[in-house]
Amino acid sequence: MQLAGVYSRVIDGKTLTLSASGWTYRNTFVLYDYETESLWYHLEGEQGLRCISGKYQDRQLKEWTSEVSAWNKWLEKHPDTKYLISGSGL
């Protein structure tokens, strides 16, 4: 099982729009939020994204547990998974 970083975008009840800033540090993208123009980075040894510059400096966005999996392997482990079918009108 390979893990991937998945982070909350909500802080103080506001949802941030995160995007790659174009900067990297130690081979990891530095993220940018459009709402406050803050920079976010995953610091080694910490869970979540830490704001390294901007309005929320030194605050964190929560990291959620996740995994990268092939669809057939996921269904083997989670047979009750619900999903939408393209064109279903839902």
Secondary structure, DSSP 4 states (H G I P E B T S, - for coil): -B---EE--EETTEE--EEEEEEEETTEEEEEETTT--EEE--TT-SSEEEEESTTTT-EEPEEP--B--HHHHHHH-TT---PPTTS--
